[in-house]
């Protein structure tokens, strides 16, 4: 049973923890209007510098949304949100977050602030003029089984990089970086009239949050990082790590499929389901079923592994493919703006290997090391032909207030746990890490672990953070 603390003690604890505690709405310089298609949200647009080294130069737009606290007397600040990507919009994420089950305490405590990062959606958008064929999961890039496949992927990667550079937004590309997006976040903070901002970011959004907390430590309030990248962000090694994540997560799916062999026909044991995976992938490599070739099959399986509720749907899809039926659900190609923004960030943040031989070696290693996902994540991307980053990467360190709470699933297929461990080490005593014994990508709200959810909620609402790193059992 939790003891009740005197109100004065709680107030002092909040100020000591965060340096800010206030109710009511600060004065905002943003002009708010209803968001199209999202009645609960208000939207606005903020101008920011394209290049922060030249703040009076070219300006671009950042689209911002707000879901105001319904209880101003309980409101303590603003909570910026980022759902990851990179390349994903964020204007409606607050609405989705609430509908997914964000606790009312958090909803009351903050105005929820979403935004489309620079280059994305309602903000000044990027394009690479990519064709539908270039956006297909099957060719972007294909799963290589031999060295010549890497050479073929290199030609595609070079073409895509050139298209991005030659597009009407090519001049913006060097500035679509995580560091600049973090600077945009601080401009949003200023426009909101907030002395500090709290933050929730998932997946790539964890790196964005880590960069913000590093560049603006005294302006960061309560920072929650969910399903974490490493301190280097989304670089070549982070991408390759998805093969490890697939390998660690797959047994969860195999148990679900094996639990009902009569329904799914994939085998009565996890080992049999695993064998079926290899059989299906090889068969689809040779003879696709509808839109599903072997590469698309692997990619869709990887995507469905990110969520426990999708595992039965994945088993049903496998059953259709195994019986030669073209599934009703089609493989969705990425939009041009998403892909352009994705490349803008991952290629603009980091220097990627230039040598095709390096990727051929990585492919050969990962095909053996991680046979389930194969070498899909090790193959060459457009980043190999991208200009060098315009500024050094932000180095995540332990300098700053102890106001970061990290949460991570034990079997995350997209950002495996070793990445989180390395970010935790970089933050030192600034952070605490909560590890949750569950699979999937996204540990707070979108997953069901009561211990993990309660720990994050308590931090956001009350400022209480575990004294040490914490493990939440299943």
N, C-alpha and C positions, 0 to 999 in steps of 0.2 A: 504493500500500500504506500502510495507516495505521500510524503509529509507535505503540509501546506506551509509555505514560507511567508513571512510578513511581506506586505506589498512593497514597502520601502526597500527591503532586501532584494526583491525581484527587480525593481527599477534600477538599483545600483548595479546588479549583475548584468543587466542588459547594456547599460552604458559602458561598463568595463569591458564587455565582450566585443561590442561593435562600435562604440564611439558615437552612436546615433540612435535616438529613440524619439519618434515624434508621431503625432496623430494628425489627421486632416491631410488635405492635399496641398503640396507646395505649388507655388505659382509656376505655370508652364508657359513657355513661349510658343508651343506648338498649337496650331489651329486644328481642332478636332472636328470630324464629321463622321457620320455613319459609314462603316465599312461595307462596300458592295457585297451582297450575299452573306453577310455575317452580322445579323441585327444586334447581337449582344456586344459587338466590338465597335470602338471608335478608331478612325484612321487619320493619319496625317503624313506629311512629307517634310523631311529635313534635308537641307543642303549641307554637304560636307566637302572638304577638299579632296580632289582625286589623289593628289600627292601632298602628304602632310609636310614634306620638306619645303613646299611652296604653298602655304596655306591660303594665299590670296590669288592663287592661280585658278585653273579650271575646277569647277564645282560639279558634283554629281548628286543625284537624289538617293535618299534612303527612306523607304516606306516603313512607317512605324504604326503599331496598333496598341490599343489600351483596353483592358478589361478592368474597370475600376472596382475597388473593394465596395461591397454593398453596405459595409459597416464602418464608416469613417472614424468612429470613436475607437475602433480596434486596429485601425490601419497603422502600420509602423514604417512603411516605406514602399519602394518599388522593387519588383522582382523581374529582371530581364530573363528571357527564355531563348534558347536555341536548340533546335531538334537535330542538329547534326548535318550530315552530308559528307563534305561540303557540296553546295549547290541546291540545297533544299530551302524553300521559302519558309518564313516564320510568322507571317501576319496572322494566320488563324490558329497557330499552335496553342495559344492560351485557351481558346475554346475547346480544342481537342483534349488538352490537358485536364480541364475541368470535367469534361464528359467521361474521361477515362477513370475518374475517381479521385482527383486532387482533393485532399481533406479540406473541409469547410474552414478549419482553423487557418490554414494557409491562405485560402481564398479570401478570408476576412482580413488577414494581416497585411496584404500587399495589393497594390495595383499590379496586374500582370501585364508586362510589356513585351510584345512580340515585334519582330522586324524582319524584313527581307534583307539579308546581308548584301553588301555592294556586289553588283553584277547579277543579282538574282531577282526574278519576278517583277514586282512593283517598284523596286529600286532600279537605278540605271542598269539595264540588262546587257549581258554579253551574248554574243552569238559566234558560232564557228561555222555556220552554214552547212551543218552536217546533214547528209542525206539519210533517208530511212534505212538504207542498207548499212551505212556507217554506224547507225545507232542500234542496230540489231545486236542482242546479246551474243549471237553466234560469231560475230566478226569483230568484237570490240573488247579484247582481242580473243581469238580462238584458243581453245585449250591445246597446247602444243604436245605432240607425242614424239616429235623428232626435231633435230636441229634446224632443218629446212623450214619448219613451221615458224620458228622465231624469225628467220629471214623474211618470210612472207608478212608476219605481223609488223616487222620493222618498216616495211614499205607503207603499210597502212598507217602506222604511227607517224611517220614523216609527213605523209599527206595531210593527216588531221592537224598536226602542229602548224603546217604551212597555211592551211585554211583558216585556222584561228588567227594567225598573225595577219593574214590578208583580208580578214573580214572588216566590216565597217566599224567594229568595236575593237579591232586589233590594238589600237593605241592605248586602250585601257588596261590591257592584260598585265603589264608589269606591276600594277597597283592593286590588283585584286588578291590581296594577301591577308593572312590571319592577323598580322600586326596592324594593318590598316583597318580591318574590321573592328579590332579591339579599340582603336582610336575613334572609330565611328560610334562605338558603344559609349565612350566617354562624352562625345558630343550629344548623344541622346540623353545621357544623365544631366548634362548642363541644361539642355532644352526643357527637360522635365522639372528643373528647379530642385533636383535632389542632391543633397550633399554627398551621399554615397548610394551605391546600388548593390542589391543582392542579386544573385544569379543562379539559374539552374540550366545546365547544359548537358546534353547526352551525346555519346559517341564523339564525332569530331567536335561537337560543342564543348567537350571537356578541354580540348587543347585551346580553343578560343577563350574559354574561361580562365585557363591557366595563364595564358598570355596577358589577358586583361589584369588579372591579379598581380602579375609581375610588373607590367608597365605602370599600373595605377594602384599600388598596394594600399595607399591611404584613402582611396576613394572606393574601395571594395568593402562590402559589408559582410553578408553571409554567403559564401560561395559553395555551391553543391555541384559536384562533378560525377556524372553517372555513366558507367561503361567507358572506361578511360583509355585514351591513347597514351603513348609514352611521351616523355618530355620533348622529343624531337618532332612531335606532331605526325601528320599523315605523310610519311616519306616512303621510300622504296621498301624499307624493312617492315614498317607497319602494314603495308599492303600484303607483303609476303606472309605475315603472321596470320592472316586469315585462313591459310591452309592448316596451320596448327589449331586454330580455333574450331574449324570444321571437324578435325579429327577428334578433339576433346568433347564436342557437343553431340556428335552423331550417335553415340550409344543411347542417349535419351530418346531419340526418335526410334531407334531400332527396338527398344523395349515397348514403345507404344504400338508399333506395327506388329510386333510378334505377339502382343497380348490378344489379338483378334485375328488369327490366321484364316478363319472361315470368311471373314468380311473382306480382308485385304489381299489374301492369297500371296503374301510376300515371305512366308516362312513362319515357323512356330517358335523360333528362337532368335535372339539378337544376332547370333552368328549367321543364321540363314538369311536374315534381312540384309546383313552386310554383304553377303555373297550375291544377293539379288541386285544390290546397288551396282556392283561391278559388272554383272551380266547386262543390266539395263543400259548402263553407260556405254559399254562396248557395242551393244546391239544398235543403239541410237546413233553412235558414231558412224556406223556403216549404213544404216537405213533409218532416217528420221520418221517419226510419226507425226503427221501434221506439221506444226511449227517447232516441234521438239526434236532437235538433234542432241548429240551427246553433251555439247558445251552448254546449250540452254538447259538441259536436264540438270547438270551440275550446278549451274547458276541459280536456277529456281529452287533446287533443294537447299542450297546455301541460304537463300533468302528466307525460306520457310522455317529453317532451323532457328531463326532469331526470335520466335515466339511460340510458347507452349500451346496456345489455342490453335495454332496453325498445323501442329504435327498430325492430327487425324486427317486434316484436309490434304496434307502432303502424302500420307499413306494412300488415300483414295486416288490421288492423281497418279501415283506410281502404279496402282492397280490398273488404271485405264491404259497407261502406256504399256504395261506388261501384257495386256490382252489385245494390243494393237488398236486401241481406240484413241482418236485424237481428242484430248481433253477440251471441255467447253471453255475453260479458262485459258486464255492465250498468254503467251509470254509478252510482257509489256516492254517495249523499247523505251529508253530514256528520251526525254525531250532535249532538243538542241540546247536550250538555255541551261538546263541542269548540267548537261555534259560539258558545256563551255565553262560554266562557273566552277565545276568540279576540277577541270584541268587548270583553270586560272589559279586556284588556291594551291592544289597539291604540287603543281609544277612551279608556281611562283614562290612558294615557301622554301623549297628544298632543291639542292642540286642532285639530280638523278644520274646514274651511270650513263655514259655516252656510248660505250662500246657494246656492240651487239654480242660480242663474245661473252661479256659479263652476264647478260641475260640468258644466253645459251647454257652457261655453267649453272646459273641459278635454277633454270628449268630442269636440268639433269639431276641436280641435287634434290629439288622438292618433289619431283616425280617419284623418287625412291623414299624420301623421308616422310612424305604425306600422301600415301597412295590414294586415299579417298578423294581429296580435292584435286590431286594431281598438281600440275604446274601452272594452273590457270592464273594464280595470283603472282607468279614469278615472271610472267611474260612481259615483253617490252611494251611501254606506253608512250604516248605523245611527249611525255616529259623528257624523254631521252633527246628530243630535238628542240627543247624549249630554251629561250635565252636564260642566262644566269640570273639568279635573284638580284634585285636592286639593292637589298640591304641584308646585313647579317641576320640570321635567325635569332629570335628572342631566346635567351637562355633562362630556363626556369630554375630558380634557386630558392633557398630558405629565407631570403630577406623579405620581411614584411610581417604583418600581424598573423596570428594563429587563427585563421578564420575560414579554413578550407575543409570541407567534409567530402570525401570520396566514397562512392559506393560502387560495388562491382560484383557481378555474378561469377561464381566459381567456374562455370562452363559457358563462357561467352564466346559465340562462334565468330563474331566480327572483330572484337578487340579482346583477345585472350588475356587472362589474368597477369602474365608476366609484364605486359605493357603498363598496367596499373601499378604494379610493384615498383617499376622504375620511376614512374611519375611521383609516387609516394616518397621514394628515396630522394628525388630531386627537391621536393618541397620541404623535407626535413620536418621540423616541429610546426611548420605552418599548417600541416594537414594531419588528418586521421583517415584511415582506410577501413571501411566496413565491407567485409567479404561475405557474400550470401551464398548458401549452398543451394543453388538452383541454376538452371541453364537459361539461355536466351540473352537477347541484347536489350538492355534497359532494365534496371533493377528497382527503380522507384515508381510507384503508382501503376505502371504498366505491367508489373509483376505482382505476385500475391503474397510474398513473404512478409508476415506481420512485423517481425523483428526489424527487418531492413526499412520498411516503410515508416514504422514508428520512430526509428532513430533519426531519419531525415526530417520528418515532420517536427519532432521536438527541437531539432537544431534551427529550422526555419522559423518556427513560431516563438520559441523560448530562448534560443541562443545556446542551448545546452548541447555540448559535443562530448563524445566518449573521451575519457582521460587517456586511453590508449587505443590502438587499433582493435577492431572488434570482429568477431565471427558470428554470423547468424545461421543457426542450423535450419535445415529444411522443415 
